Amino acid sequence: MTISYNNFLESLNDDDVLELFDQLVKSKDLKFALDDSFGEPIQQRLVDHLKHRGIKTQDKREIWFDQGAKCRILKAGSSGWKKGRVKINVTVEFIPDEPESMQYESLLDEFRQEIN
């Protein structure tokens, strides 16, 4: 399974540092832990949970996170079944407490932005 990171986290180099819970962590160590945590164990738990609820699933656990499981959806009021896939994506985001300041080329640009 591949975890996607938002643009800010994706731009981090392996040796960039984050402070989490009062300790410093290299970005490569955090990404490794996330990749490892959301790998095989979570896929197996999903398959086990579905089976426990009586939902048959293929033995390929990675199908949910890689190519997606084939399915059809029938919505009320639609003309028929819609074919597609159910795929699980995990996204990790960094959300800054303060938005980055806008750099304006002129006072007129700044005034236009404030009006909008």
Salt bridges, closest charged atoms under 4 A:
ASP15 OD1 - LYS26 NZ 3.33
GLU40 OE2 - ARG61 NH2 2.00
ASP109 OD1 - ARG112 NH1 3.46
